Amino acid sequence: MAKIRDRTEDFKDAVNRGALSLGFNEAKRAALLASFILHKPRERSHFTKAALKTLESIGTLEQFLIKHRKDYVDPHRTTTEERDSIEHEIGVFVKACKEQIDILKNSITDEEVNSKGWLGIRGDNANADTIAHKHGVVLILSERLHAVTSQFDQLRAVRFQDAINRAMPRRKPKRAPQKTSTDIFQSSNNHETREPASSEIRDHGEIQAEPMKVQQQLLDDETRALQVELSSLLDAARDTETKMVEMSALNHLMSTHVLQQAQQIEYLYDQAIEATKNVEMGNKELTQAIQRNSSSRTFLLLFLIVLTFSVLFLDWYS
């Protein structure tokens, strides 16, 4: 058996000589070998860059929410204006993230329209997988944004519940029954009848002071009546304020439920896409069945013609 000789070093020397003859120095050869081993990363698409930017915005929103959570819930740490400012900034963040997600959805829709060929049939399976992957990315971003907004809705519900508790009217102590002018006159008459006969010898100044006391009592009664009316108006204003706060809380709860329906809508959209794919596959299968049927008919007709000519040839030959 012949001995095998290792020619690896000779091959390397030949490659180095060929590289030197072509003008490749040591640095160029090292860079070329490195490019063979370590491939350059592929450039990210516009959709991937936009999705990563949206994810970064959602992360920033979550960090902002965690940072100002105590300031938003505790009324002793911040004022009402500062809490309104925090709520406004979070609303701007959420709106911007929703707009970015809508842009991604529109780009996927445009890509689906452009990828469909004649009669709405998609021919490239790789492109269909890419579109399905992009739908999954958009769904994940929507769920992440919904989770962050749910946390903020919980904090907002705590704030509105605190506002409702503070706006509820406190129980007022029962007022003593107020005396009217008729009661005053009756009490004064009863008092006069019960007085002894010695009251007839009072001074003339005391007799004149009695009507002044009656007028003062009437003024006090009118003042108490005005106080009662103002108290009733204050109670009505507090009831109206409580109802307005409750309506605002219900409005925010309704918006929360609308956000929760986004996931269901995405699920229905995925089901519709899957149904469309199934219909397209059914159309392809029907087209192939029609082609096979037509080819079988052609073969059968050709077989009958050949058989007929064979019989005629045999009859003529015999």
VOPAGU-2260 file (C-alpha; in pm, 1 decimal, decimal comma):
REM VOPAGU-2260
SITE   aa  ch    i         X         Y         Z
SITE  MET   A    0       0,0       0,0       0,0
SITE  ALA   A    1     143,3     334,4    -102,8
SITE  LYS   A    2     215,9     587,8     168,6
SITE  ILE   A    3     -15,7     897,1     167,3
SITE  ARG   A    4     160,4    1233,3     175,0
SITE  ASP   A    5       5,7    1543,4     334,0
SITE  ARG   A    6      14,4    1830,2      79,2
SITE  THR   A    7    -175,5    2086,4     294,1
SITE  GLU   A    8     125,4    2308,5     347,5
SITE  ASP   A    9     205,1    2301,8     -24,1
SITE  PHE   A   10    -152,0    2407,3     -97,4
SITE  LYS   A   11    -125,6    2697,5     149,5
SITE  ASP   A   12     200,3    2811,6      -7,4
SITE  ALA   A   13      43,5    2802,1    -353,7
SITE  VAL   A   14    -254,1    3007,1    -234,1
SITE  ASN   A   15     -23,2    3265,0     -70,8
SITE  ARG   A   16     182,4    3294,7    -387,1
SITE  GLY   A   17    -131,9    3340,0    -596,0
SITE  ALA   A   18    -258,4    3607,7    -353,3
SITE  LEU   A   19      72,1    3793,7    -365,9
SITE  SER   A   20      69,4    3783,6    -745,8
SITE  LEU   A   21    -279,6    3937,7    -742,8
SITE  GLY   A   22    -170,6    4220,2    -510,3
SITE  PHE   A   23    -307,6    4090,3    -176,6
SITE  ASN   A   24     -83,0    4175,9     115,3
SITE  GLU   A   25    -100,0    4027,9     466,2
SITE  ALA   A   26    -370,2    4270,2     589,6
SITE  LYS   A   27    -596,4    4207,9     291,3
SITE  ARG   A   28    -556,2    3832,0     320,8
SITE  ALA   A   29    -638,4    3845,7     695,8
SITE  ALA   A   30    -947,9    4058,1     628,0
SITE  LEU   A   31   -1057,0    3817,1     352,7
SITE  LEU   A   32   -1018,7    3514,2     579,1
SITE  ALA   A   33   -1207,0    3695,2     859,7
SITE  SER   A   34   -1494,1    3772,8     620,7
SITE  PHE   A   35   -1518,1    3402,9     538,0
SITE  ILE   A   36   -1537,7    3309,2     906,3
SITE  LEU   A   37   -1733,5    3601,5    1054,0
SITE  HIS   A   38   -2011,4    3710,8     822,7
SITE  LYS   A   39   -2136,8    4067,2     835,8
SITE  PRO   A   40   -2476,9    4107,6     996,0
SITE  ARG   A   41   -2762,0    4158,6     755,3
SITE  GLU   A   42   -2903,5    4506,3     733,3
SITE  ARG   A   43   -3232,4    4535,1     914,4
SITE  SER   A   44   -3541,5    4612,2     714,1
SITE  HIS   A   45   -3752,0    4924,0     757,5
SITE  PHE   A   46   -4025,2    4720,5     928,9
SITE  THR   A   47   -3780,4    4573,5    1180,7
SITE  LYS   A   48   -3637,6    4916,7    1263,2
SITE  ALA   A   49   -3986,9    5062,5    1311,7
SITE  ALA   A   50   -4092,0    4766,4    1529,9
SITE  LEU   A   51   -3782,7    4801,7    1750,4
SITE  LYS   A   52   -3846,3    5175,7    1781,1
SITE  THR   A   53   -4205,6    5108,9    1884,6
SITE  LEU   A   54   -4089,9    4852,7    2142,0
SITE  GLU   A   55   -3842,4    5106,6    2279,0
SITE  SER   A   56   -4121,1    5366,7    2306,7
SITE  ILE   A   57   -4340,7    5120,8    2496,9
SITE  GLY   A   58   -4049,9    5042,5    2730,8
SITE  THR   A   59   -3996,5    5414,0    2789,8
SITE  LEU   A   60   -4366,1    5453,2    2869,0
SITE  GLU   A   61   -4349,3    5167,4    3118,4
SITE  GLN   A   62   -4045,1    5316,9    3291,3
SITE  PHE   A   63   -4217,0    5657,0    3310,0
SITE  LEU   A   64   -4525,1    5493,7    3462,0
SITE  ILE   A   65   -4320,0    5307,5    3723,5
SITE  LYS   A   66   -4128,2    5626,1    3810,2
SITE  HIS   A   67   -4439,0    5843,0    3867,4
SITE  ARG   A   68   -4671,1    5577,9    4011,0
SITE  LYS   A   69   -4653,3    5698,8    4371,1
SITE  ASP   A   70   -4673,7    6063,6    4267,6
SITE  TYR   A   71   -4990,3    5994,4    4067,0
SITE  VAL   A   72   -5172,9    5787,1    4330,3
SITE  ASP   A   73   -5079,9    5970,3    4651,6
SITE  PRO   A   74   -5260,4    6308,4    4667,3
SITE  HIS   A   75   -5023,1    6431,2    4942,0
SITE  ARG   A   76   -4709,6    6400,9    4725,1
SITE  THR   A   77   -4827,9    6608,1    4427,7
SITE  THR   A   78   -5098,5    6856,5    4342,5
SITE  THR   A   79   -5393,5    6799,0    4111,5
SITE  GLU   A   80   -5227,5    6995,7    3830,6
SITE  GLU   A   81   -4913,7    6779,9    3849,5
SITE  ARG   A   82   -5120,1    6460,1    3835,8
SITE  ASP   A   83   -5310,8    6595,1    3537,5
SITE  SER   A   84   -4977,7    6671,5    3371,5
SITE  ILE   A   85   -4858,4    6312,8    3431,5
SITE  GLU   A   86   -5183,3    6177,2    3287,1
SITE  HIS   A   87   -5149,2    6403,1    2983,0
SITE  GLU   A   88   -4791,4    6289,8    2916,2
SITE  ILE   A   89   -4891,3    5922,8    2943,8
SITE  GLY   A   90   -5180,8    5985,2    2704,5
SITE  VAL   A   91   -4941,6    6141,4    2452,8
SITE  PHE   A   92   -4707,9    5840,0    2487,5
SITE  VAL   A   93   -4993,2    5593,4    2431,6
SITE  LYS   A   94   -5121,7    5786,2    2130,0
SITE  ALA   A   95   -4775,8    5791,0    1969,9
SITE  CYS   A   96   -4730,8    5415,3    2024,7
SITE  LYS   A   97   -5073,4    5345,0    1874,0
SITE  GLU   A   98   -4988,3    5554,2    1569,6
SITE  GLN   A   99   -4662,8    5362,3    1520,8
SITE  ILE   A  100   -4847,4    5028,5    1547,0
SITE  ASP   A  101   -5106,9    5150,6    1295,1
SITE  ILE   A  102   -4826,1    5243,5    1055,0
SITE  LEU   A  103   -4685,1    4891,2    1086,5
SITE  LYS   A  104   -5029,7    4741,0    1019,6
SITE  ASN   A  105   -5075,0    4957,0     710,2
SITE  SER   A  106   -4732,9    4853,2     577,2
SITE  ILE   A  107   -4827,3    4485,5     619,9
SITE  THR   A  108   -5156,0    4543,9     437,2
SITE  ASP   A  109   -4976,9    4715,5     148,6
SITE  GLU   A  110   -4725,9    4431,9     128,6
SITE  GLU   A  111   -5009,2    4176,3     118,0
SITE  VAL   A  112   -5178,4    4364,9    -165,6
SITE  ASN   A  113   -4854,7    4392,1    -363,3
SITE  SER   A  114   -4762,2    4025,9    -309,6
SITE  LYS   A  115   -5087,5    3891,3    -455,2
SITE  GLY   A  116   -5081,0    3805,2    -821,3
SITE  TRP   A  117   -5353,4    3755,8   -1074,1
SITE  LEU   A  118   -5697,3    3659,4    -926,5
SITE  GLY   A  119   -5569,3    3740,2    -576,0
SITE  ILE   A  120   -5352,1    3425,7    -551,4
SITE  ARG   A  121   -5026,8    3456,4    -359,6
SITE  GLY   A  122   -4752,5    3266,7    -533,9
SITE  ASP   A  123   -4451,8    3302,6    -300,0
SITE  ASN   A  124   -4470,9    3091,9      17,5
SITE  ALA   A  125   -4165,8    3263,1     170,6
SITE  ASN   A  126   -4336,1    3600,6     137,1
SITE  ALA   A  127   -4648,5    3458,0     305,7
SITE  ASP   A  128   -4438,4    3336,8     599,5
SITE  THR   A  129   -4276,8    3680,3     628,4
SITE  ILE   A  130   -4616,2    3850,3     636,2
SITE  ALA   A  131   -4740,0    3606,7     902,5
SITE  HIS   A  132   -4427,8    3682,3    1107,1
SITE  LYS   A  133   -4493,2    4056,7    1077,9
SITE  HIS   A  134   -4852,7    4006,2    1193,7
SITE  GLY   A  135   -4716,9    3825,5    1498,2
SITE  VAL   A  136   -4478,0    4113,0    1571,7
SITE  VAL   A  137   -4764,7    4364,6    1554,3
SITE  LEU   A  138   -4976,7    4145,5    1781,9
SITE  ILE   A  139   -4696,8    4123,9    2040,0
SITE  LEU   A  140   -4651,1    4503,0    2035,1
SITE  SER   A  141   -5027,3    4554,7    2077,6
SITE  GLU   A  142   -5038,6    4316,4    2374,1
SITE  ARG   A  143   -4737,3    4486,7    2534,1
SITE  LEU   A  144   -4898,0    4829,1    2495,9
SITE  HIS   A  145   -5227,7    4694,2    2630,3
SITE  ALA   A  146   -5051,4    4556,7    2940,4
SITE  VAL   A  147   -4893,5    4896,5    3012,8
SITE  THR   A  148   -5220,9    5083,0    2959,3
SITE  SER   A  149   -5399,0    4835,8    3189,0
SITE  GLN   A  150   -5156,0    4926,1    3467,7
SITE  PHE   A  151   -5225,6    5294,5    3411,3
SITE  ASP   A  152   -5602,2    5230,2    3408,4
SITE  GLN   A  153   -5573,3    5066,3    3749,5
SITE  LEU   A  154   -5390,8    5370,3    3886,5
SITE  ARG   A  155   -5647,5    5601,5    3729,0
SITE  ALA   A  156   -5931,2    5397,8    3884,3
SITE  VAL   A  157   -5767,5    5441,0    4226,4
SITE  ARG   A  158   -5745,3    5816,1    4170,7
SITE  PHE   A  159   -6108,2    5848,3    4064,1
SITE  GLN   A  160   -6225,8    5634,4    4353,7
SITE  ASP   A  161   -6040,0    5865,7    4590,3
SITE  ALA   A  162   -6200,6    6164,9    4418,1
SITE  ILE   A  163   -6545,4    6007,3    4456,3
SITE  ASN   A  164   -6485,7    5940,0    4824,9
SITE  ARG   A  165   -6377,0    6298,5    4883,3
SITE  ALA   A  166   -6669,3    6438,4    4683,7
SITE  MET   A  167   -6934,1    6241,0    4875,7
SITE  PRO   A  168   -7129,0    6474,7    5108,6
SITE  ARG   A  169   -7070,6    6416,7    5476,9
SITE  ARG   A  170   -7357,0    6343,6    5710,1
SITE  LYS   A  171   -7476,6    6657,3    5877,4
SITE  PRO   A  172   -7593,6    6659,3    6241,4
SITE  LYS   A  173   -7964,5    6688,5    6295,0
SITE  ARG   A  174   -8070,9    7043,3    6349,9
SITE  ALA   A  175   -8299,5    7136,3    6636,0
SITE  PRO   A  176   -8654,5    7222,2    6531,7
SITE  GLN   A  177   -8677,6    7591,8    6460,4
SITE  LYS   A  178   -8942,8    7805,2    6617,1
SITE  THR   A  179   -9166,6    8011,7    6398,3
SITE  SER   A  180   -9311,7    8349,9    6474,7
SITE  THR   A  181   -9650,7    8198,2    6568,7
SITE  ASP   A  182   -9479,9    7969,3    6820,9
SITE  ILE   A  183   -9298,2    8270,0    6961,8
SITE  PHE   A  184   -9622,8    8461,7    6999,7
SITE  GLN   A  185   -9797,1    8161,2    7155,5
SITE  SER   A  186   -9512,5    8107,8    7398,9
SITE  SER   A  187   -9513,6    8475,3    7483,6
SITE  ASN   A  188   -9892,7    8469,5    7542,4
SITE  ASN   A  189   -9864,5    8159,2    7760,5
SITE  HIS   A  190   -9586,1    8322,5    7948,9
SITE  GLU   A  191   -9796,8    8632,4    7999,9
SITE  THR   A  192  -10090,0    8426,9    8132,3
SITE  ARG   A  193   -9861,0    8241,8    8371,4
SITE  GLU   A  194   -9700,4    8554,6    8502,0
SITE  PRO   A  195   -9826,4    8673,1    8837,4
SITE  ALA   A  196  -10014,2    8991,5    8884,7
SITE  SER   A  197   -9695,0    9167,4    8981,9
SITE  SER   A  198   -9589,1    9182,3    8608,5
SITE  GLU   A  199   -9843,0    9458,2    8552,1
SITE  ILE   A  200   -9623,2    9701,7    8741,1
SITE  ARG   A  201   -9322,2    9671,6    8504,9
SITE  ASP   A  202   -9145,2    9976,1    8377,3
SITE  HIS   A  203   -9252,9   10153,0    8060,8
SITE  GLY   A  204   -8903,6   10091,1    7907,7
SITE  GLU   A  205   -8938,0    9711,3    7943,8
SITE  ILE   A  206   -9277,3    9721,4    7766,2
SITE  GLN   A  207   -9120,8    9902,6    7471,5
SITE  ALA   A  208   -8823,2    9656,4    7455,1
SITE  GLU   A  209   -9056,4    9355,7    7403,8
SITE  PRO   A  210   -9144,7    9436,7    7035,5
SITE  MET   A  211   -8771,5    9481,6    6959,3
SITE  LYS   A  212   -8703,5    9127,5    7084,1
SITE  VAL   A  213   -8982,1    8993,2    6862,7
SITE  GLN   A  214   -8835,3    9164,5    6554,7
SITE  GLN   A  215   -8489,7    9031,6    6636,5
SITE  GLN   A  216   -8634,8    8682,4    6664,8
SITE  LEU   A  217   -8802,0    8717,9    6324,5
SITE  LEU   A  218   -8471,9    8825,8    6169,4
SITE  ASP   A  219   -8302,1    8523,0    6325,6
SITE  ASP   A  220   -8569,9    8296,2    6177,9
SITE  GLU   A  221   -8519,4    8441,3    5830,7
SITE  THR   A  222   -8142,9    8394,6    5867,4
SITE  ARG   A  223   -8190,8    8030,1    5963,3
SITE  ALA   A  224   -8423,4    7978,1    5666,2
SITE  LEU   A  225   -8160,3    8122,2    5432,1
SITE  GLN   A  226   -7897,0    7893,9    5588,2
SITE  VAL   A  227   -8119,1    7591,3    5526,9
SITE  GLU   A  228   -8172,7    7691,9    5163,2
SITE  LEU   A  229   -7799,9    7745,4    5106,2
SITE  SER   A  230   -7724,0    7409,1    5267,0
SITE  SER   A  231   -7969,5    7236,6    5032,4
SITE  LEU   A  232   -7807,8    7409,8    4732,8
SITE  LEU   A  233   -7463,2    7298,3    4853,9
SITE  ASP   A  234   -7586,1    6939,4    4886,3
SITE  ALA   A  235   -7724,9    6953,3    4531,2
SITE  ALA   A  236   -7392,9    7087,9    4400,4
SITE  ARG   A  237   -7203,7    6808,3    4576,5
SITE  ASP   A  238   -7440,7    6546,4    4432,1
SITE  THR   A  239   -7384,5    6689,5    4084,2
SITE  GLU   A  240   -7007,4    6680,4    4133,7
SITE  THR   A  241   -7024,8    6316,6    4248,8
SITE  LYS   A  242   -7230,0    6219,0    3943,9
SITE  MET   A  243   -6984,7    6393,9    3711,1
SITE  VAL   A  244   -6689,6    6209,0    3867,9
SITE  GLU   A  245   -6876,9    5879,2    3834,7
SITE  MET   A  246   -6950,5    5952,1    3468,6
SITE  SER   A  247   -6581,6    6025,2    3406,5
SITE  ALA   A  248   -6483,5    5698,5    3574,7
SITE  LEU   A  249   -6735,1    5506,6    3362,3
SITE  ASN   A  250   -6595,2    5672,2    3050,5
SITE  HIS   A  251   -6244,1    5557,3    3137,6
SITE  LEU   A  252   -6368,9    5205,6    3211,9
SITE  MET   A  253   -6536,4    5196,4    2871,3
SITE  SER   A  254   -6210,3    5299,2    2704,2
SITE  THR   A  255   -6036,3    5018,4    2893,2
SITE  HIS   A  256   -6285,8    4764,0    2759,8
SITE  VAL   A  257   -6234,3    4899,0    2408,4
SITE  LEU   A  258   -5860,2    4839,1    2445,0
SITE  GLN   A  259   -5928,9    4485,6    2567,2
SITE  GLN   A  260   -6121,9    4414,9    2248,8
SITE  ALA   A  261   -5809,6    4486,5    2041,6
SITE  GLN   A  262   -5668,5    4143,2    2121,7
SITE  GLN   A  263   -5991,0    3973,9    2014,1
SITE  ILE   A  264   -5991,8    4173,2    1691,1
SITE  GLU   A  265   -5633,0    4065,7    1621,8
SITE  TYR   A  266   -5729,8    3703,0    1683,1
SITE  LEU   A  267   -6021,3    3730,9    1441,0
SITE  TYR   A  268   -5790,3    3893,7    1187,8
SITE  ASP   A  269   -5546,5    3602,3    1216,2
SITE  GLN   A  270   -5832,9    3357,6    1170,2
SITE  ALA   A  271   -5941,4    3546,4     858,6
SITE  ILE   A  272   -5586,7    3530,1     719,5
SITE  GLU   A  273   -5571,3    3156,7     785,4
SITE  ALA   A  274   -5908,9    3107,1     616,7
SITE  THR   A  275   -5784,0    3304,2     316,0
SITE  LYS   A  276   -5477,8    3080,8     295,0
SITE  ASN   A  277   -5697,7    2771,9     308,4
SITE  VAL   A  278   -5916,2    2907,5      27,6
SITE  GLU   A  279   -5608,3    2978,8    -183,0
SITE  MET   A  280   -5476,1    2627,3    -125,0
SITE  GLY   A  281   -5818,3    2488,7    -221,5
SITE  ASN   A  282   -5811,1    2691,4    -542,1
SITE  LYS   A  283   -5467,6    2553,2    -624,7
SITE  GLU   A  284   -5584,0    2199,4    -559,8
SITE  LEU   A  285   -5888,5    2252,2    -781,7
SITE  THR   A  286   -5666,5    2392,1   -1058,2
SITE  GLN   A  287   -5437,0    2090,5   -1036,7
SITE  ALA   A  288   -5737,2    1854,7   -1039,8
SITE  ILE   A  289   -5873,3    2024,5   -1352,5
SITE  GLN   A  290   -5533,6    1994,3   -1519,9
SITE  ARG   A  291   -5508,2    1625,7   -1429,4
SITE  ASN   A  292   -5861,5    1564,4   -1557,9
SITE  SER   A  293   -5786,5    1733,0   -1890,3
SITE  SER   A  294   -5460,2    1539,4   -1931,7
SITE  SER   A  295   -5636,2    1209,5   -1856,5
SITE  ARG   A  296   -5900,6    1287,3   -2118,3
SITE  THR   A  297   -5630,9    1361,8   -2375,6
SITE  PHE   A  298   -5449,2    1036,5   -2296,6
SITE  LEU   A  299   -5771,1     834,6   -2322,1
SITE  LEU   A  300   -5857,7     991,3   -2656,5
SITE  LEU   A  301   -5509,2     923,8   -2789,0
SITE  PHE   A  302   -5526,8     563,0   -2668,1
SITE  LEU   A  303   -5859,5     508,6   -2845,3
SITE  ILE   A  304   -5725,2     654,5   -3170,2
SITE  VAL   A  305   -5412,7     437,5   -3158,4
SITE  LEU   A  306   -5620,0     130,5   -3079,5
SITE  THR   A  307   -5855,1     203,5   -3369,2
SITE  PHE   A  308   -5571,9     244,4   -3615,0
SITE  SER   A  309   -5412,5     -74,9   -3483,3
SITE  VAL   A  310   -5730,3    -272,7   -3542,8
SITE  LEU   A  311   -5765,4    -127,0   -3892,2
SITE  PHE   A  312   -5401,4    -207,7   -3969,2
SITE  LEU   A  313   -5437,6    -563,7   -3849,0
SITE  ASP   A  314   -5756,1    -605,0   -4051,6
SITE  TRP   A  315   -5585,6    -466,3   -4362,4
SITE  TYR   A  316   -5277,4    -682,0   -4307,4
SITE  SER   A  317   -5476,3   -1000,7   -4268,9
